[in-house]
Structures are given as structure tokens and as C-alpha cells.
Amino acid sequence: MTTSPSSPVADAPSTAGCPPGDHGLGPRAAGVLVFGSSAAVLVVEIVALRLLAPYLGLTLETSTMVIGIALTAIALGSWLGGRVADRIDPHRLIAPALGVSGVVVALTPLLLRTTAQWSPALLLLVASATLLIPGALLSAVTPFVTKLRLTSLAETGTVVGRLSGVGTFGAIVGTVLTGFVLISRLPVSSILIGLGALLVAGAALAGWRARRWRRASAVALAAVVAGSLATAFAPGGCDAETRYHCARVVADPDRDSGRTLVLDGLSHSYVDVEDPSHLKFAYVRAIASVVDTAFPEGEPLTAHHIGGGGLTFPRYLAASRPGTRSLVSEIDGGVVRIDRDRLGLGGSTGIDVRVEDGRLGLRRLEAGSHDLVVGDAFGGVSVPWHLTTAQALRDVRRVLDDDGLYVANLIDHGELAFARAEVATLAETFPYVALLGKPADIGLDPSASSVGGNLVVAASRRPVDAPAVQAALDARDVGWKIATGDALASWTGDARALTDDYAPVDQLLQPDPTRTAR
């Protein structure tokens, strides 16, 4: 007898030789499928944030986009999966759903990094596809399995509730495992390639009785292997993938002892491992100009640094002011390991590095205990907003003694809305504020348009000696100017101060429009 694909006989799953009530899929197998597919969706979502951060920044917008696409995939997969399961034998659907998902997941690092390198305009489209396709297919597994496990209306609530609970638990495990274990121990490309291989293996097991799926699984596995090999040669390689960054150390071809720490494609620190007094980046020379004019020459300081990177400025203080004690709060332990292993950080430099959040590190310090606080945790693509607010800056003021100085590196472009808001916040916290930057960027050259980039802001309870700072900037050939008083107030304009309750930093910050993904 022949039947059409839509006839009841064709649609009904075969139960021959199977115990009553399981349709050939036992409760353990059903639980494993739902648990694993739900966990995989969350693994992909979290790792996608890490893959996109070097190109889009680890911002609220990036997180919102990834979460939104993942939820869309879950909703779409659940809805369409249920509809399809009512029309086609779910036994025929589980294996291809797992297999196709596995191939896409394993190829995701290669696809995203290659697209970011050669066609950045398509990055969002490709990223959406690599999230949406496996997310929807994996989410469809739950209605497939539910259809197979349902045998009567009397047990509908039990079956649906059990599988829903198992799926939610799988999502929790995938989230915790990825955030606390996998990313701290494995490169993100290895996580996705390994997950892809597991999904393809699951597809082979789910469809082992069908010869066509054995052939398809072999093809899928070959695609995963080829993708993993190609990923090794994809753009965006790292010396190390830390908890927060894709990190590289690049030797300076013009200076044998010079090293540049590159995080997520951006040069964050330049270190001369033999001469810590050599400061290459303009913003670091500007910070040194402010500090050197604020305190007597050679006087040792008690300094706290929010953000470490290559520890360029703590090394400078140790060399230029012997006896200085610098405590550094650096959130990324992987960067600290690079400092020690690749950038020559010794144990007798007077530099103590703690792997901790900068704001939490501030809270541990005693009131009036420091001469200097240096803020250098702000990046050009994303900014830890909780370090920018009035509440955070009050903690900085609390830690400083009466003559203490806060100096911070800011990065912004375009209208410099974030930089203006941060200066406005500092003006509400400290009686004296100064801003250093290129003349066009700080409003001292009306004939030129702002280009943005690095700016340095200084704040204190005592006046900043602007003429002395300007002389130091000129001596170091920085090419920057300093603005204070009415000129700075005019530049800040009506910018609104940032607070823990209102800090839209990701919306205010403008990335470099000339930067291309690397």
C-alpha cells in the first residue's frame, strides 16, 4: 500500500517492537536530548558574546542583540518545531536538527572572524544567522521529543512539565558551565568546535538506524573537522584568550625591548621591558605630565590603579619615584599572567596586582590612604559603566588624602558625549577638574573639527597647576593642551552627570569610525 506524505498512516510514528507508551524513545533518551539541546543553546549564546566583543564591544547593545536573537531562535524553534512534529514523524527530524546545528556551531568562529576581517558590514547578518539557525533547530528538539513521549491526554501535564523542567535545567547548566568553567579554561573556538562535534555525534546516535543519516553524519563530521582546521588559520588569532579579551603581545620592530599589548584588536599598552621610563603612547605621557607636576620630583607615592593592562604607568612610577607602592586592580587574570610571563613584571617592583573589579577594589581601601588614583580601565569600544558614576568617583575621593590626585584616561569620538558626561560627573565630585587632549577635541581650536581618541582628565581637592602641566606636555612633545575653569565648563556644556541610577554609557560612547575589525 502506498500513502502520501500527509496521510495519517505516513504521519504516525512507528511503534512496532517498542514498549507501549514510549514510541521508541525512552524517558532517559528523551531527557538527554532535551537537556543537551537546551544547554547547547545557552553555550552558543554566551560564547557568541565573546566572539563579537573584539568587533562590536562588550556593550549593552551587543548583549541585548545576542540575547534578543537567542530568544527569537528559541521562540521560533519551539513554535515551528511543534507544528512540524504534528505533520512529520519526529524520529526523522531529531537527527538532522542536531547535525545541522553541530555543523553551524563548529563553523561559527571561522565564519565570524573571516567576515569581520573581509566584510565588516556583513558581520551582524552573519552573526545573526550563526545564532538563529542552531538556536531554532536545537529549540525544536523539545517539541519533537514531547510529541514522541505523549501517548494520552491523561499524561500530558506530566510529560510536558517534566521535559520543560529538564530543558530549563539544561539551560541553567549550560549557562553556569560556560561562564564559570569553559571560558576560563578553553579558547572560545575550541568550545564551539567541541560542541559542534558533540551535536554531530548526537545526530549520528539519534539516526543510527537509518543508513542515509549515517552517510549524512559522516559528511557533517567531515565539515566539523575541516572547519576546525580552517579556524586555526582564520583572522583574529590570539596569543591567549583570557576571560575578557583576545590578547596578543607584539614586538616593536624599531625597539628591541618594546612590546605592545593588544586586546581585542586594539593596542592597549606599550611596555619597554628594559626601560620603564620610556612612554610611547601620548595619553600615558599626558598622565605622567600631570602626576609629575602635582608631586615633588622623586617623591615616593602611594598609588592605586584601576585597570592594569601592561602596567606601563605603575612601572614608570616605580622607576621614577623609588619606594612608590602601587596597588593595581585588574579584573582579567589572563592579562596579569601575560604581564608576568611576557612583559617582564618582576616581584620586587613595588607593584601589587589584585585580580578584582576596580570598584570593589576601591571599597577595600581605607579613607585618605592614597596620594594618587589612576583610572585606566576604559576602552575604545566598551566602558565599564559602574566605574564612571558619581558614586564610584565619591569612593575615589574618599580614598585620596587632602592633596590627592585622580587622573584617568578617557576614549571617545564623534560628539564626545561620554567624555563630556564624565567631566560633568567629576565636576560635581571634585572642586578642581582639568582636561587634557588635542586642541580640537577640548574646544581650544575652534577652527578644527574634533577627531576624538584619548583624553586625560584630572581632578583634585586642590587646584591643578595648568601652566606647569602645559610646560610638561610641551617638554614631552605630546602636542596636547590643557583646559580648566570657564573654558572647560563651556566645553562640558549641559552634559548630564552619570549616576548608578542613570549611566547610559554604551549609548553615549562613540567608537572610532575609522577603525576596521581585526
N, C-alpha and C positions, 0 to 999 in steps of 0.2 A: 504494500500500500504506500502511495506517495502522499505527502502532505505539503502544504505551503508553509513558509516560514512563520506565518501569522496564525496558523491553525492551532487549536487547543492542544492537539497531540504534540505538535512540534514545540510549543512553548513549555509544556510540562517537563520539569526536570526528571530524569530517570532515577527511580528508586530501587531498581532491581538489585537484589543481593545486599541491600543496605538495611540496617536495623530500623524499625519503624520510628519515625519522628526526627531522623537526622538528615535525610535526603543525601546521604553520602558524605556529610560534613559533620564530624563530631563536635561536641561542645569545646573541647580543648583546641582543636584546629581553628574553630570559629573565633575563640578568644585570642589566639595567637595572631591571626590575620587582622582582626580589628585593633588589637593593641599595637602591633607593629606598624600598620599603616598610619594610625593616628600619631604615633611617636615620630614617624618619619616626616610628617608634615611640619611639625614644630622644629625638628632638627634643621630642615631646609630653610625655614623662616629665619631662625636665629643666625645661621651661618651666612645667609644672604646679606644680612646687615653688615657682617664683617667684610664680605666681598665687595660691597658697594661703597663702604666708608672711604677708601682711598680716592674715589672719584666724585662722590656726592657729599661726603662728610657724614660724621656720626651725629646727625642733627634730628630735631623733632620732625622735620619734614620727611627725611629719609625713613625714620622709624615708622611714621604714620603711613607712608606709602607702602612699605613692606607688609605691615600688619593689615592694611586695607586689602592688598592683593591676596594675602593668605586667607583672610576671612571670605573674600569673594570666591576664591577657589573652593573653600570648604562648603560654602552655601551652594555653589554651582554643582559641585560633585555630588553632594548629598541629594539634591533635587533631581538632577538628571540621572544619577545612579539608581534612584528609586523607580523612576519612570522606565528606564531601560530594563531593570530587573523584572518588571511586570510583563515584558514583551519577549525577552530572550532568556534562555536558560543561564542563570548566574554562574553555573560551572564554566561556561565558555567565556566569561568576562573577567574573572579574577586574575588569571594568568597574564593576559595582555595588559591589564591595568597596572599590575606590578612591574611587568617587563618594560613597558614604555616609560613608566616613571623612573625606573632604575637607570635607563639609558640617558634620559634628560638630566637627571640629578648628577650623574657622573660626568657629563659633558659641560655642566654649568660653569665651573671655573674657567675652562678653556673658552667658552662662548663669551662670558662677561669680560674677561681680561683682553681677549682679542678685539672685541667690539670697542672697549674703552680706548684701546690703542689706535685702531684704524678708522673707527667711525663713531666718535663720542655722541653724535646726535641721535644715534640709534640705541644708545645704552639703555634708556628707560624702557623702550619697546622690547628689547631682548631680555632685560631683567624681568619684566612683567611676564613674558612668555615662559621663562625658566621657572618662575614661581607658580604661575597659573596652571600650566599643564600637569606637572606631577602632583600639585596640591589637589586639583579637581579629581584626577584619576585615583589617587590614594583615598580621598574622602568618599569616593563612590564604592570603595570596598565594603564599608559598613552596611549600606543598604543591600549590596549583593549578598553578604553573609546573612543578614537579617532575613532576607527572603528565603534563603535555604534552611534556616533554622525554624521558621514559623510553620507549624503544622495544623494549628487550630486556633480559633478565636479565644479559647479558654486560656491559652498560654501567651497571648500576645503581649500583655503588660510585662510578664516575667522576662520573656526573651528580649524585647526592645529595651527594657530597663537595664537588664544585665549587660547587653552589648554596648549600650550608651555609657554605662559606668566604666566598662573596660576601656572603651575608646577615650574617655576623658582621663582615666588614669594613665593610659599610654601617652597622651599629650603632655601630662604633667611630668612623667618620667623623661620624655624626650627633651622637654624644656630644661629640667634640672641637670640631666646628664650632659647636655650640650654646654650650658652656661658655666657649670662648676667643674666639669671633668674634661670633656673632649677638647674644647677650645684652649684650655690651659696646657694641654699635653700634645696636641696634634695640629699640624697645619690645616687650614680650612679646606684646602684642595684634597688632602688625604681623607678628611671626614666625609666629604661629598662623594669621592670616588669609592670609598669603602661602603658607604650607604647604598650607592648605586649598585655595587656588586651584590650586596645582600638582597636588594629588591629583585635583581635578576635571578639570583638563586632561589628566592621565594617563588618567583614566577615559574621556574623550572619544576619545583616541587608541586606547585598547585596544578600544573598542567602536564604532569609526567605521563599520564595515561594516553594523552593524545600525541601521536607521532609528530603532527605539524608543530606543536608547541615545543617539542624537543629541538626541532630544527630552528624555530624562532628563538629559543633561549640561547642556542649556540651563537646565533647571529648577534643577539643582544649582548652576550658576554664578550664577544669579539669587539663590539663597539665600545664597551666599557674599558677594555684593555687598551684599545687604540687611543681612546680619549685620555686615559691616564698617562700614557706615554707622551701624547701631544701636549698635555698640560705642563709637563716638565720644561717644554721649550716655549710656552706661552709668555707673552709680555707680562710685566708686573712681578717678576720674581723677587724673592726676599732672601736676605741672609738669615733672617729669623722672623717667624710670625709670633708676635707676642700676644698678650691678652687684648691689646687695644690697637696694635699697629702692624703693618708690614714694614719691617725695618731692614735697612742696609747701611753699611759703612763704606764710604767711597774715599779712596786715597786721592790726595791732591797731587796732580802731576807736576805742579810747579814748586811744591814744598814737601820734602821727603817725610817730614814728621806731621804733616797736616792731614786731618781726617774730617770728613763731613758725615754727620749722622742724618740719614734720610728716612723720614717716617711718612708712610702713605704717599710717596712720590714727591714730598716737599722737603727741602733742606731745612732742618730744624736747628742744628748746632754745628759749629766748626770748632774743632779742637786741635791745637798743636800739642802733641803728647810730650814734646821736649821743652816747649817754651809756652807756659800757660799765660804769659803776659801778652802774647800775640792775639789780638782780637780782630777777626776778619769782617764779621757782619757789622753793618752800620748801627743797628739798634743796640748791639752789645757795647759798642764804643760809646754810644749815647748814654747808656745806663752807667758805664764807668765814669763818664764825664760828670754826671750828677752826683754820684757817690763820692768821687774823689774831691769835689769842691764842697761837699757837705760835712766832711770829717777831716781832721788834720792828717797830713800825709804820713803814711806808715802806721797810723794808729790801728791796733787790732780791734775788730768789731765782733759783736755777737749778732749773727745774721740768720734769718730764716728764709728759705727759698721755696716758693710754691710752684712746683714743677721743676724737674731736673734736666731732662733731655741729656745732652752730652756733658752737663755740669761745667760749661765753659766759664760762667761767672764765679761760681764757688772756687774754681781753681785759680782764677785771676786774683780773687781776694786773698787766698792762701799764699800766693806768690808775692803780691804787692803789699800785703799787710800781715806779716808773720805773726802767728798767735791767734789769728782770726778763727772763730769757731762757727762753722756753717752747718746748720741742720736743714736737710732737704726733704721735702715731702714729694715723692714721685709715685704716682698711682700704678705705674706699669713696671712690675718686677722684671719683665723681659728687657726693658731698656736699661735697668740698673745692671743686669748681667752683662749687657753689651758694654756698658761703661767700664766694668771691671775686666772683662775678657779681651775687648778690642780697643778700648780707648785709654788704657793705661791708668785707671783710677787705683791709686795705692791706698794702703791702710794708715799712713802717717801724714795725711794732708790736712788734718783738722776738719775733714768733711764727713759728716754722719748722714747717711741716707736711710730714710724710712720708706718702706713701700706702703703708702697710705694715701687716702684722699686729702687734698690740700686743706679743705675747710675743717675736716676732722682733726687734721694735724694742728691747725691753729688753736682749736679748742683745748688742746692738751698743754699749751704754753701758758706760763704764768704772766700776769699783768705786769707791764713795764719791764719785761725781761730782755728786750732786744733793741739794738741800735738800728737795725735795718731789716726790712721785709722786702723781698724781691718777688714779684709775680710774673712768671713766665710759663703759664700753663695754657695760654690762649693760642689757638691755631688759626691758620688762614682759611680753613674750611669749616671748622666747628669750634665751639667755645663751651667749656663747662659753665653753664649759666649761673650755677649756685655760687661761683666764686666772684661774680660781678656785682652782687646786690649790696644794698646799704647795710644789711645785717652782716654780711661777710666782711665788709670794709670796717664796720664797727669793731669786729673781732681783731682786725689788723691794727686799728688804732689802740685797742686795749693792750695788745702785746707790746707795742712800741713804748719806749720811755719818752719823757717830755721833749727831748731833742731828736727823737727817732724819725726815720725817713721810710716812706713806702714808695717804691718805684716799680713800674710794671710795663711790660711790652704789650701793645695792642696791635691787632691787624684788622684792617677794614679797607673797603674800596667803595667806589661809587659816591653816594652822598655822605658816607662816613657816619651813618645814623647810629650804629652801635658805639663807635668811638665817642661821639657827642654825648650819648646817653651815659656812658661810663664816666666821662669827665663831669657831667652834671651830678652823678651819684657821688663822686669823690668830693665835689664842692659842697655837698650837704653834710659830709662826714668830717672833712679837714678844713681848717681855716685858710690854708695856703695850698694852691694847686698850680702846677706848671705843665705845659705840654710841649714836647719836642718832636719835630718832624720836618719833612721837606716844606719849604716856604709856601708852596701852593696848597699843600694839604692842611696847613694850620691857619690859613687865611692871611698870611703875611705877604703874599704876592698875588694881588687881585688880577693881574694881567694874565696869569697862567691858570689853567684848569687843573683841578685835583686829579691825581692819578692813583692815590691810595697806596697801601702797603703797610709797612711798620710805622708805628708811632710809639713814643715813650711818654708816659705820664708820671709825674712825681707829686707827692702830697706829704704834708707835714704839719705839725703844730707851730713850727717856726717858719719864717719867710725863706723861700728858695732864692739863693743869690743868683739871679738871672744873668747879670754881666759876667760873673765868674764861670757859670756853666757855658755861656756862649763862647767865652775865650777857650775853654777846654774843648768844645766841639770843633772850633776852628783849628786848634792845635792838632787835633786828631784827624783833620781833613774829612769830617763826616759829611759836610755840606748841608747840615740841618740848622734850623733856627729854634728859638725858644719863645713861647708866648705865655704871658701871665696877665693877671689883673683884668682890665677892661677889654683888652684885645682877646683874651681867652673867653671872657663872658660873652662877647659878641659872636665869637666862633661857635660856642656851645648853643647859643640861641635859646629856643624854648624846649629843648630836648628834655624829655621826662626821665626822672631818676628811676633806677631799677630797684626793685624790692623782691623779697621772697614771694610776695603775692602777685607781683607783676614784673616779669622779666622775659619779654618776647625776643630773646637774644637771637635765636635762629632766624627770626623774621627781619630783624634789624641788620644783621651782618650781611655784607655783600662780598662774595668770593671774588677772586681775581678774574676778571673777564677774559684775560689773555692766557690763562692757564689751560693747558691741554692735559688730559688724563695720561698718566704714565704708569 
